[in-house]
């Protein structure tokens, strides 16, 4: 289970001179599957230009958190915002167009390189030119 006190993933302290534009904001998110609480009061902020790594053992809730941020899985309570827009059933499709999401290994195309697996969605779904998708 991914929880605020166990995972220590909140990253609100900014060093002087870094960008303070929040692009992903997760506040007190709880996600349950039946009686199993997978995300327990998770909060985090991702700032423009920042790289955030979410790591933990299998079953800890990492993928579930990413599904929720991308609008692929509804949350039970709390809020998730992407670029200031709350993720919900109405906004999920529009938000998911702007979020790159690579599924775990079993969903990758084994005959493609890592880069090609990453850029295939922007090229095919969003009709971006290859050069733009590679950036």
N, CA, C and O atoms as a GROMACS GRO file, in nm:
protein
  540
    1UNK      N    1   0.084  -0.116   0.000
    1UNK     CA    2   0.000   0.000   0.000
    1UNK      C    3   0.090   0.124   0.000
    1UNK      O    4   0.185   0.134   0.078
    2UNK      N    5   0.058   0.217  -0.087
    2UNK     CA    6   0.132   0.343  -0.094
    2UNK      C    7   0.063   0.443  -0.003
    2UNK      O    8  -0.055   0.474  -0.021
    3UNK      N    9   0.136   0.494   0.095
    3UNK     CA   10   0.078   0.592   0.185
    3UNK      C   11   0.179   0.701   0.212
    3UNK      O   12   0.300   0.683   0.195
    4UNK      N   13   0.128   0.815   0.255
    4UNK     CA   14   0.213   0.931   0.277
    4UNK      C   15   0.322   0.901   0.379
    4UNK      O   16   0.439   0.933   0.356
    5UNK      N   17   0.286   0.842   0.490
    5UNK     CA   18   0.385   0.820   0.595
    5UNK      C   19   0.482   0.708   0.561
    5UNK      O   20   0.595   0.710   0.610
    6UNK      N   21   0.444   0.611   0.478
    6UNK     CA   22   0.534   0.501   0.444
    6UNK      C   23   0.623   0.534   0.325
    6UNK      O   24   0.739   0.493   0.322
    7UNK      N   25   0.572   0.607   0.227
    7UNK     CA   26   0.647   0.625   0.103
    7UNK      C   27   0.731   0.752   0.100
    7UNK      O   28   0.826   0.760   0.023
    8UNK      N   29   0.697   0.850   0.182
    8UNK     CA   30   0.770   0.976   0.185
    8UNK      C   31   0.791   1.032   0.045
    8UNK      O   32   0.904   1.059   0.004
    9UNK      N   33   0.679   1.048  -0.028
    9UNK     CA   34   0.690   1.094  -0.167
    9UNK      C   35   0.653   1.240  -0.185
    9UNK      O   36   0.661   1.292  -0.296
   10UNK      N   37   0.613   1.306  -0.079
   10UNK     CA   38   0.580   1.447  -0.096
   10UNK      C   39   0.707   1.527  -0.120
   10UNK      O   40   0.806   1.509  -0.049
   11UNK      N   41   0.705   1.614  -0.219
   11UNK     CA   42   0.827   1.684  -0.259
   11UNK      C   43   0.799   1.833  -0.274
   11UNK      O   44   0.820   1.889  -0.382
   12UNK      N   45   0.753   1.896  -0.168
   12UNK     CA   46   0.712   2.035  -0.177
   12UNK      C   47   0.825   2.134  -0.153
   12UNK      O   48   0.806   2.254  -0.176
   13UNK      N   49   0.941   2.090  -0.109
   13UNK     CA   50   1.051   2.182  -0.081
   13UNK      C   51   1.125   2.211  -0.211
   13UNK      O   52   1.179   2.121  -0.275
   14UNK      N   53   1.126   2.338  -0.248
   14UNK     CA   54   1.194   2.379  -0.371
   14UNK      C   55   1.324   2.449  -0.338
   14UNK      O   56   1.330   2.530  -0.245
   15UNK      N   57   1.428   2.418  -0.412
   15UNK     CA   58   1.553   2.489  -0.394
   15UNK      C   59   1.542   2.624  -0.464
   15UNK      O   60   1.467   2.640  -0.560
   16UNK      N   61   1.617   2.720  -0.415
   16UNK     CA   62   1.616   2.854  -0.473
   16UNK      C   63   1.649   2.848  -0.622
   16UNK      O   64   1.745   2.783  -0.664
   17UNK      N   65   1.566   2.917  -0.700
   17UNK     CA   66   1.590   2.926  -0.843
   17UNK      C   67   1.520   2.818  -0.925
   17UNK      O   68   1.530   2.821  -1.047
   18UNK      N   69   1.448   2.723  -0.863
   18UNK     CA   70   1.378   2.622  -0.941
   18UNK      C   71   1.240   2.672  -0.977
   18UNK      O   72   1.188   2.765  -0.914
   19UNK      N   73   1.181   2.611  -1.077
   19UNK     CA   74   1.048   2.649  -1.124
   19UNK      C   75   0.944   2.611  -1.020
   19UNK      O   76   0.951   2.502  -0.963
   20UNK      N   77   0.850   2.698  -0.995
   20UNK     CA   78   0.747   2.666  -0.895
   20UNK      C   79   0.610   2.643  -0.957
   20UNK      O   80   0.510   2.647  -0.887
   21UNK      N   81   0.603   2.618  -1.089
   21UNK     CA   82   0.477   2.587  -1.154
   21UNK      C   83   0.443   2.440  -1.127
   21UNK      O   84   0.514   2.350  -1.171
   22UNK      N   85   0.334   2.417  -1.056
   22UNK     CA   86   0.291   2.281  -1.026
   22UNK      C   87   0.217   2.227  -1.148
   22UNK      O   88   0.119   2.287  -1.193
   23UNK      N   89   0.262   2.114  -1.201
   23UNK     CA   90   0.196   2.056  -1.318
   23UNK      C   91   0.111   1.934  -1.280
   23UNK      O   92   0.012   1.904  -1.347
   24UNK      N   93   0.149   1.866  -1.174
   24UNK     CA   94   0.066   1.756  -1.121
   24UNK      C   95   0.056   1.774  -0.971
   24UNK      O   96   0.156   1.790  -0.901
   25UNK      N   97  -0.067   1.772  -0.922
   25UNK     CA   98  -0.091   1.789  -0.780
   25UNK      C   99  -0.185   1.678  -0.732
   25UNK      O  100  -0.296   1.662  -0.783
   26UNK      N  101  -0.139   1.603  -0.636
   26UNK     CA  102  -0.217   1.494  -0.576
   26UNK      C  103  -0.234   1.528  -0.430
   26UNK      O  104  -0.135   1.544  -0.358
   27UNK      N  105  -0.359   1.538  -0.384
   27UNK     CA  106  -0.386   1.577  -0.246
   27UNK      C  107  -0.474   1.475  -0.176
   27UNK      O  108  -0.590   1.455  -0.211
   28UNK      N  109  -0.416   1.412  -0.074
   28UNK     CA  110  -0.490   1.322   0.014
   28UNK      C  111  -0.573   1.218  -0.060
   28UNK      O  112  -0.690   1.195  -0.028
   29UNK      N  113  -0.513   1.156  -0.160
   29UNK     CA  114  -0.585   1.060  -0.244
   29UNK      C  115  -0.594   0.924  -0.175
   29UNK      O  116  -0.496   0.871  -0.123
   30UNK      N  117  -0.715   0.872  -0.176
   30UNK     CA  118  -0.742   0.737  -0.127
   30UNK      C  119  -0.804   0.659  -0.242
   30UNK      O  120  -0.898   0.706  -0.307
   31UNK      N  121  -0.751   0.540  -0.265
   31UNK     CA  122  -0.805   0.450  -0.366
   31UNK      C  123  -0.815   0.312  -0.306
   31UNK      O  124  -0.718   0.258  -0.254
   32UNK      N  125  -0.935   0.255  -0.314
   32UNK     CA  126  -0.958   0.122  -0.260
   32UNK      C  127  -1.011   0.030  -0.369
   32UNK      O  128  -1.081   0.073  -0.460
   33UNK      N  129  -0.976  -0.096  -0.358
   33UNK     CA  130  -1.035  -0.202  -0.438
   33UNK      C  131  -1.103  -0.294  -0.338
   33UNK      O  132  -1.039  -0.380  -0.277
   34UNK      N  133  -1.235  -0.276  -0.322
   34UNK     CA  134  -1.306  -0.351  -0.219
   34UNK      C  135  -1.257  -0.308  -0.082
   34UNK      O  136  -1.257  -0.189  -0.050
   35UNK      N  137  -1.215  -0.404  -0.001
   35UNK     CA  138  -1.164  -0.375   0.134
   35UNK      C  139  -1.015  -0.339   0.134
   35UNK      O  140  -0.962  -0.298   0.238
   36UNK      N  141  -0.949  -0.354   0.021
   36UNK     CA  142  -0.806  -0.329   0.013
   36UNK      C  143  -0.778  -0.182  -0.021
   36UNK      O  144  -0.817  -0.134  -0.128
   37UNK      N  145  -0.713  -0.111   0.070
   37UNK     CA  146  -0.672   0.027   0.046
   37UNK      C  147  -0.536   0.025  -0.021
   37UNK      O  148  -0.437  -0.018   0.038
   38UNK      N  149  -0.532   0.071  -0.146
   38UNK     CA  150  -0.409   0.067  -0.224
   38UNK      C  151  -0.334   0.200  -0.213
   38UNK      O  152  -0.212   0.201  -0.199
   39UNK      N  153  -0.405   0.311  -0.217
   39UNK     CA  154  -0.347   0.444  -0.197
   39UNK      C  155  -0.411   0.501  -0.072
   39UNK      O  156  -0.533   0.516  -0.065
   40UNK      N  157  -0.329   0.534   0.027
   40UNK     CA  158  -0.380   0.578   0.156
   40UNK      C  159  -0.332   0.720   0.186
   40UNK      O  160  -0.222   0.739   0.237
   41UNK      N  161  -0.416   0.819   0.154
   41UNK     CA  162  -0.386   0.958   0.187
   41UNK      C  163  -0.256   1.006   0.121
   41UNK      O  164  -0.172   1.069   0.186
   42UNK      N  165  -0.240   0.977  -0.007
   42UNK     CA  166  -0.118   1.012  -0.081
   42UNK      C  167  -0.128   1.156  -0.131
   42UNK      O  168  -0.229   1.197  -0.188
   43UNK      N  169  -0.021   1.232  -0.109
   43UNK     CA  170  -0.010   1.369  -0.157
   43UNK      C  171   0.127   1.390  -0.219
   43UNK      O  172   0.228   1.342  -0.166
   44UNK      N  173   0.131   1.459  -0.331
   44UNK     CA  174   0.258   1.495  -0.393
   44UNK      C  175   0.238   1.608  -0.491
   44UNK      O  176   0.126   1.635  -0.535
   45UNK      N  177   0.346   1.674  -0.525
   45UNK     CA  178   0.346   1.780  -0.625
   45UNK      C  179   0.461   1.755  -0.720
   45UNK      O  180   0.572   1.720  -0.679
   46UNK      N  181   0.435   1.773  -0.847
   46UNK     CA  182   0.539   1.764  -0.948
   46UNK      C  183   0.546   1.900  -1.016
   46UNK      O  184   0.445   1.951  -1.065
   47UNK      N  185   0.664   1.957  -1.018
   47UNK     CA  186   0.684   2.089  -1.073
   47UNK      C  187   0.735   2.080  -1.216
   47UNK      O  188   0.800   1.984  -1.255
   48UNK      N  189   0.704   2.182  -1.293
   48UNK     CA  190   0.747   2.188  -1.433
   48UNK      C  191   0.898   2.165  -1.442
   48UNK      O  192   0.976   2.229  -1.372
   49UNK      N  193   0.938   2.073  -1.530
   49UNK     CA  194   1.078   2.043  -1.550
   49UNK      C  195   1.137   1.945  -1.452
   49UNK      O  196   1.252   1.905  -1.466
   50UNK      N  197   1.060   1.904  -1.353
   50UNK     CA  198   1.109   1.814  -1.249
   50UNK      C  199   1.090   1.668  -1.292
   50UNK      O  200   0.995   1.635  -1.363
   51UNK      N  201   1.179   1.583  -1.248
   51UNK     CA  202   1.164   1.439  -1.267
   51UNK      C  203   1.137   1.378  -1.131
   51UNK      O  204   1.210   1.404  -1.035
   52UNK      N  205   1.034   1.298  -1.123
   52UNK     CA  206   0.997   1.234  -0.998
   52UNK      C  207   0.998   1.083  -1.019
   52UNK      O  208   0.941   1.033  -1.116
   53UNK      N  209   1.062   1.012  -0.929
   53UNK     CA  210   1.065   0.867  -0.935
   53UNK      C  211   0.977   0.813  -0.823
   53UNK      O  212   0.991   0.853  -0.708
   54UNK      N  213   0.888   0.723  -0.858
   54UNK     CA  214   0.804   0.656  -0.759
   54UNK      C  215   0.847   0.511  -0.760
   54UNK      O  216   0.828   0.439  -0.858
   55UNK      N  217   0.907   0.467  -0.650
   55UNK     CA  218   0.956   0.330  -0.647
   55UNK      C  219   0.904   0.260  -0.523
   55UNK      O  220   0.872   0.323  -0.422
   56UNK      N  221   0.896   0.129  -0.533
   56UNK     CA  222   0.849   0.049  -0.422
   56UNK      C  223   0.828  -0.093  -0.468
   56UNK      O  224   0.839  -0.122  -0.588
   57UNK      N  225   0.797  -0.182  -0.376
   57UNK     CA  226   0.779  -0.323  -0.412
   57UNK      C  227   0.653  -0.345  -0.495
   57UNK      O  228   0.564  -0.260  -0.499
   58UNK      N  229   0.648  -0.458  -0.559
   58UNK     CA  230   0.530  -0.498  -0.635
   58UNK      C  231   0.407  -0.494  -0.545
   58UNK      O  232   0.410  -0.543  -0.432
   59UNK      N  233   0.300  -0.435  -0.596
   59UNK     CA  234   0.176  -0.428  -0.519
   59UNK      C  235   0.165  -0.309  -0.427
   59UNK      O  236   0.068  -0.297  -0.352
   60UNK      N  237   0.264  -0.219  -0.430
   60UNK     CA  238   0.264  -0.105  -0.338
   60UNK      C  239   0.169   0.007  -0.382
   60UNK      O  240   0.135   0.093  -0.300
   61UNK      N  241   0.126   0.007  -0.507
   61UNK     CA  242   0.033   0.110  -0.554
   61UNK      C  243   0.091   0.207  -0.654
   61UNK      O  244   0.026   0.306  -0.689
   62UNK      N  245   0.212   0.182  -0.701
   62UNK     CA  246   0.278   0.275  -0.795
   62UNK      C  247   0.198   0.288  -0.924
   62UNK      O  248   0.168   0.400  -0.967
   63UNK      N  249   0.165   0.178  -0.985
   63UNK     CA  250   0.089   0.181  -1.111
   63UNK      C  251  -0.051   0.237  -1.089
   63UNK      O  252  -0.103   0.312  -1.172
   64UNK      N  253  -0.112   0.200  -0.978
   64UNK     CA  254  -0.246   0.253  -0.947
   64UNK      C  255  -0.243   0.405  -0.938
   64UNK      O  256  -0.333   0.472  -0.989
   65UNK      N  257  -0.141   0.460  -0.874
   65UNK     CA  258  -0.127   0.605  -0.865
   65UNK      C  259  -0.117   0.666  -1.004
   65UNK      O  260  -0.183   0.766  -1.032
   66UNK      N  261  -0.036   0.606  -1.092
   66UNK     CA  262  -0.022   0.658  -1.228
   66UNK      C  263  -0.153   0.646  -1.306
   66UNK      O  264  -0.189   0.737  -1.381
   67UNK      N  265  -0.225   0.535  -1.289
   67UNK     CA  266  -0.356   0.520  -1.354
   67UNK      C  267  -0.451   0.630  -1.307
   67UNK      O  268  -0.524   0.688  -1.388
   68UNK      N  269  -0.450   0.659  -1.178
   68UNK     CA  270  -0.539   0.763  -1.123
   68UNK      C  271  -0.501   0.901  -1.177
   68UNK      O  272  -0.589   0.978  -1.215
   69UNK      N  273  -0.373   0.932  -1.181
   69UNK     CA  274  -0.328   1.062  -1.233
   69UNK      C  275  -0.370   1.077  -1.380
   69UNK      O  276  -0.406   1.186  -1.423
   70UNK      N  277  -0.364   0.969  -1.455
   70UNK     CA  278  -0.396   0.972  -1.596
   70UNK      C  279  -0.546   0.962  -1.622
   70UNK      O  280  -0.590   0.969  -1.737
   71UNK      N  281  -0.626   0.946  -1.517
   71UNK     CA  282  -0.771   0.940  -1.532
   71UNK      C  283  -0.822   0.804  -1.576
   71UNK      O  284  -0.938   0.791  -1.616
   72UNK      N  285  -0.736   0.702  -1.570
   72UNK     CA  286  -0.777   0.568  -1.612
   72UNK      C  287  -0.845   0.491  -1.498
   72UNK      O  288  -0.909   0.389  -1.522
   73UNK      N  289  -0.830   0.539  -1.377
   73UNK     CA  290  -0.887   0.474  -1.259
   73UNK      C  291  -0.942   0.582  -1.168
   73UNK      O  292  -0.867   0.673  -1.130
   74UNK      N  293  -1.071   0.577  -1.130
   74UNK     CA  294  -1.126   0.680  -1.041
   74UNK      C  295  -1.075   0.664  -0.899
   74UNK      O  296  -1.042   0.554  -0.856
   75UNK      N  297  -1.067   0.776  -0.826
   75UNK     CA  298  -1.024   0.772  -0.687
   75UNK      C  299  -1.146   0.773  -0.596
   75UNK      O  300  -1.255   0.812  -0.637
   76UNK      N  301  -1.127   0.728  -0.473
   76UNK     CA  302  -1.236   0.725  -0.376
   76UNK      C  303  -1.251   0.857  -0.302
   76UNK      O  304  -1.362   0.899  -0.270
   77UNK      N  305  -1.138   0.922  -0.274
   77UNK     CA  306  -1.144   1.055  -0.213
   77UNK      C  307  -1.013   1.127  -0.238
   77UNK      O  308  -0.914   1.067  -0.281
   78UNK      N  309  -1.014   1.258  -0.210
   78UNK     CA  310  -0.899   1.342  -0.238
   78UNK      C  311  -0.915   1.408  -0.374
   78UNK      O  312  -1.021   1.400  -0.436
   79UNK      N  313  -0.809   1.474  -0.420
   79UNK     CA  314  -0.813   1.540  -0.550
   79UNK      C  315  -0.682   1.518  -0.625
   79UNK      O  316  -0.575   1.504  -0.567
   80UNK      N  317  -0.695   1.515  -0.757
   80UNK     CA  318  -0.580   1.511  -0.846
   80UNK      C  319  -0.602   1.619  -0.950
   80UNK      O  320  -0.708   1.627  -1.012
   81UNK      N  321  -0.500   1.703  -0.969
   81UNK     CA  322  -0.506   1.808  -1.071
   81UNK      C  323  -0.385   1.797  -1.162
   81UNK      O  324  -0.273   1.772  -1.117
   82UNK      N  325  -0.409   1.816  -1.290
   82UNK     CA  326  -0.302   1.821  -1.389
   82UNK      C  327  -0.311   1.958  -1.455
   82UNK      O  328  -0.411   1.992  -1.518
   83UNK      N  329  -0.203   2.037  -1.438
   83UNK     CA  330  -0.200   2.175  -1.487
   83UNK      C  331  -0.322   2.254  -1.441
   83UNK      O  332  -0.381   2.332  -1.516
   84UNK      N  333  -0.358   2.233  -1.314
   84UNK     CA  334  -0.466   2.308  -1.252
   84UNK      C  335  -0.605   2.255  -1.279
   84UNK      O  336  -0.701   2.304  -1.220
   85UNK      N  337  -0.618   2.156  -1.366
   85UNK     CA  338  -0.750   2.101  -1.399
   85UNK      C  339  -0.771   1.970  -1.324
   85UNK      O  340  -0.690   1.878  -1.333
   86UNK      N  341  -0.882   1.963  -1.251
   86UNK     CA  342  -0.909   1.843  -1.173
   86UNK      C  343  -0.936   1.723  -1.263
   86UNK      O  344  -1.010   1.733  -1.361
   87UNK      N  345  -0.874   1.611  -1.230
   87UNK     CA  346  -0.894   1.487  -1.305
   87UNK      C  347  -1.024   1.422  -1.256
   87UNK      O  348  -1.038   1.391  -1.138
   88UNK      N  349  -1.117   1.403  -1.348
   88UNK     CA  350  -1.242   1.335  -1.318
   88UNK      C  351  -1.292   1.270  -1.446
   88UNK      O  352  -1.223   1.274  -1.548
   89UNK      N  353  -1.409   1.210  -1.443
   89UNK     CA  354  -1.460   1.140  -1.562
   89UNK      C  355  -1.471   1.234  -1.682
   89UNK      O  356  -1.445   1.193  -1.794
   90UNK      N  357  -1.509   1.358  -1.659
   90UNK     CA  358  -1.527   1.453  -1.769
   90UNK      C  359  -1.395   1.498  -1.830
   90UNK      O  360  -1.384   1.514  -1.951
   91UNK      N  361  -1.294   1.518  -1.746
   91UNK     CA  362  -1.167   1.575  -1.793
   91UNK      C  363  -1.064   1.469  -1.830
   91UNK      O  364  -0.962   1.502  -1.891
   92UNK      N  365  -1.088   1.343  -1.795
   92UNK     CA  366  -0.986   1.239  -1.810
   92UNK      C  367  -0.937   1.224  -1.953
   92UNK      O  368  -0.816   1.212  -1.976
   93UNK      N  369  -1.026   1.224  -2.048
   93UNK     CA  370  -0.985   1.204  -2.189
   93UNK      C  371  -0.894   1.317  -2.235
   93UNK      O  372  -0.791   1.292  -2.299
   94UNK      N  373  -0.930   1.439  -2.205
   94UNK     CA  374  -0.848   1.553  -2.247
   94UNK      C  375  -0.713   1.553  -2.176
   94UNK      O  376  -0.610   1.580  -2.237
   95UNK      N  377  -0.714   1.523  -2.047
   95UNK     CA  378  -0.589   1.521  -1.970
   95UNK      C  379  -0.499   1.408  -2.019
   95UNK      O  380  -0.378   1.427  -2.030
   96UNK      N  381  -0.557   1.292  -2.048
   96UNK     CA  382  -0.474   1.178  -2.089
   96UNK      C  383  -0.405   1.202  -2.224
   96UNK      O  384  -0.306   1.136  -2.254
   97UNK      N  385  -0.454   1.294  -2.303
   97UNK     CA  386  -0.388   1.330  -2.429
   97UNK      C  387  -0.256   1.402  -2.404
   97UNK      O  388  -0.168   1.404  -2.490
   98UNK      N  389  -0.241   1.461  -2.285
   98UNK     CA  390  -0.123   1.542  -2.254
   98UNK      C  391  -0.024   1.471  -2.162
   98UNK      O  392   0.079   1.527  -2.126
   99UNK      N  393  -0.057   1.348  -2.123
   99UNK     CA  394   0.029   1.274  -2.032
   99UNK      C  395   0.086   1.154  -2.105
   99UNK      O  396   0.012   1.074  -2.162
  100UNK      N  397   0.219   1.141  -2.102
  100UNK     CA  398   0.283   1.022  -2.158
  100UNK      C  399   0.278   0.910  -2.055
  100UNK      O  400   0.310   0.931  -1.938
  101UNK      N  401   0.239   0.794  -2.099
  101UNK     CA  402   0.222   0.683  -2.006
  101UNK      C  403   0.269   0.557  -2.077
  101UNK      O  404   0.212   0.517  -2.178
  102UNK      N  405   0.371   0.494  -2.023
  102UNK     CA  406   0.420   0.369  -2.079
  102UNK      C  407   0.385   0.258  -1.981
  102UNK      O  408   0.426   0.261  -1.865
  103UNK      N  409   0.310   0.161  -2.029
  103UNK     CA  410   0.269   0.052  -1.943
  103UNK      C  411   0.387  -0.039  -1.911
  103UNK      O  412   0.493  -0.029  -1.973
  104UNK      N  413   0.367  -0.127  -1.815
  104UNK     CA  414   0.474  -0.218  -1.776
  104UNK      C  415   0.510  -0.310  -1.892
  104UNK      O  416   0.436  -0.318  -1.991
  105UNK      N  417   0.621  -0.379  -1.882
  105UNK     CA  418   0.685  -0.454  -1.990
  105UNK      C  419   0.589  -0.537  -2.074
  105UNK      O  420   0.606  -0.545  -2.196
  106UNK      N  421   0.490  -0.600  -2.014
  106UNK     CA  422   0.404  -0.689  -2.092
  106UNK      C  423   0.318  -0.613  -2.194
  106UNK      O  424   0.259  -0.676  -2.281
  107UNK      N  425   0.311  -0.482  -2.185
  107UNK     CA  426   0.234  -0.404  -2.280
  107UNK      C  427   0.321  -0.330  -2.381
  107UNK      O  428   0.269  -0.254  -2.462
  108UNK      N  429   0.450  -0.352  -2.377
  108UNK     CA  430   0.539  -0.288  -2.473
  108UNK      C  431   0.548  -0.373  -2.598
  108UNK      O  432   0.522  -0.493  -2.596
  109UNK      N  433   0.585  -0.308  -2.708
  109UNK     CA  434   0.605  -0.380  -2.833
  109UNK      C  435   0.749  -0.430  -2.834
  109UNK      O  436   0.841  -0.350  -2.841
  110UNK      N  437   0.769  -0.561  -2.828
  110UNK     CA  438   0.904  -0.615  -2.815
  110UNK      C  439   0.993  -0.588  -2.937
  110UNK      O  440   1.116  -0.591  -2.927
  111UNK      N  441   0.932  -0.563  -3.052
  111UNK     CA  442   1.010  -0.540  -3.173
  111UNK      C  443   1.051  -0.394  -3.190
  111UNK      O  444   1.121  -0.360  -3.285
  112UNK      N  445   1.006  -0.306  -3.098
  112UNK     CA  446   1.040  -0.164  -3.106
  112UNK      C  447   1.142  -0.128  -2.998
  112UNK      O  448   1.152  -0.194  -2.895
  113UNK      N  449   1.218  -0.022  -3.025
  113UNK     CA  450   1.311   0.030  -2.925
  113UNK      C  451   1.232   0.100  -2.815
  113UNK      O  452   1.111   0.121  -2.828
  114UNK      N  453   1.300   0.135  -2.706
  114UNK     CA  454   1.235   0.209  -2.597
  114UNK      C  455   1.176   0.340  -2.650
  114UNK      O  456   1.061   0.372  -2.624
  115UNK      N  457   1.256   0.415  -2.725
  115UNK     CA  458   1.210   0.542  -2.780
  115UNK      C  459   1.086   0.523  -2.866
  115UNK      O  460   0.990   0.599  -2.854
  116UNK      N  461   1.088   0.424  -2.953
  116UNK     CA  462   0.972   0.402  -3.041
  116UNK      C  463   0.848   0.362  -2.962
  116UNK      O  464   0.737   0.399  -2.999
  117UNK      N  465   0.865   0.285  -2.854
  117UNK     CA  466   0.752   0.252  -2.768
  117UNK      C  467   0.694   0.376  -2.704
  117UNK      O  468   0.572   0.388  -2.688
  118UNK      N  469   0.780   0.471  -2.666
  118UNK     CA  470   0.735   0.593  -2.599
  118UNK      C  471   0.665   0.689  -2.696
  118UNK      O  472   0.567   0.753  -2.660
  119UNK      N  473   0.716   0.700  -2.819
  119UNK     CA  474   0.661   0.801  -2.911
  119UNK      C  475   0.547   0.750  -2.999
  119UNK      O  476   0.487   0.829  -3.072
  120UNK      N  477   0.516   0.622  -2.993
  120UNK     CA  478   0.411   0.569  -3.080
  120UNK      C  479   0.274   0.632  -3.052
  120UNK      O  480   0.199   0.659  -3.146
  121UNK      N  481   0.241   0.655  -2.926
  121UNK     CA  482   0.110   0.714  -2.893
  121UNK      C  483   0.097   0.857  -2.942
  121UNK      O  484  -0.002   0.889  -3.008
  122UNK      N  485   0.193   0.946  -2.914
  122UNK     CA  486   0.179   1.082  -2.966
  122UNK      C  487   0.170   1.088  -3.119
  122UNK      O  488   0.100   1.172  -3.174
  123UNK      N  489   0.242   1.000  -3.185
  123UNK     CA  490   0.239   0.999  -3.332
  123UNK      C  491   0.106   0.946  -3.384
  123UNK      O  492   0.045   1.007  -3.472
  124UNK      N  493   0.061   0.834  -3.329
  124UNK     CA  494  -0.061   0.771  -3.380
  124UNK      C  495  -0.190   0.835  -3.328
  124UNK      O  496  -0.285   0.850  -3.404
  125UNK      N  497  -0.193   0.871  -3.201
  125UNK     CA  498  -0.316   0.925  -3.140
  125UNK      C  499  -0.328   1.075  -3.160
  125UNK      O  500  -0.433   1.124  -3.201
  126UNK      N  501  -0.219   1.147  -3.132
  126UNK     CA  502  -0.223   1.293  -3.141
  126UNK      C  503  -0.178   1.346  -3.277
  126UNK      O  504  -0.186   1.466  -3.303
  127UNK      N  505  -0.132   1.256  -3.364
  127UNK     CA  506  -0.087   1.294  -3.499
  127UNK      C  507   0.029   1.393  -3.496
  127UNK      O  508   0.039   1.479  -3.583
  128UNK      N  509   0.115   1.381  -3.395
  128UNK     CA  510   0.232   1.467  -3.386
  128UNK      C  511   0.337   1.420  -3.486
  128UNK      O  512   0.350   1.300  -3.512
  129UNK      N  513   0.412   1.514  -3.542
  129UNK     CA  514   0.525   1.473  -3.625
  129UNK      C  515   0.627   1.397  -3.539
  129UNK      O  516   0.638   1.423  -3.419
  130UNK      N  517   0.700   1.305  -3.600
  130UNK     CA  518   0.798   1.223  -3.529
  130UNK      C  519   0.897   1.307  -3.452
  130UNK      O  520   0.929   1.276  -3.337
  131UNK      N  521   0.947   1.414  -3.513
  131UNK     CA  522   1.047   1.500  -3.450
  131UNK      C  523   0.992   1.564  -3.323
  131UNK      O  524   1.064   1.576  -3.223
  132UNK      N  525   0.867   1.606  -3.326
  132UNK     CA  526   0.804   1.668  -3.209
  132UNK      C  527   0.782   1.564  -3.097
  132UNK      O  528   0.806   1.593  -2.980
  133UNK      N  529   0.739   1.446  -3.134
  133UNK     CA  530   0.714   1.339  -3.036
  133UNK      C  531   0.844   1.298  -2.967
  133UNK      O  532   0.842   1.262  -2.849
  134UNK      N  533   0.955   1.302  -3.039
  134UNK     CA  534   1.083   1.261  -2.982
  134UNK      C  535   1.134   1.359  -2.877
  134UNK      O  536   1.222   1.324  -2.798
  135UNK      N  537   1.082   1.478  -2.876
  135UNK     CA  538   1.127   1.579  -2.778
  135UNK      C  539   1.052   1.559  -2.651
  135UNK      O  540   1.073   1.632  -2.554
   0.00000   0.00000   0.00000
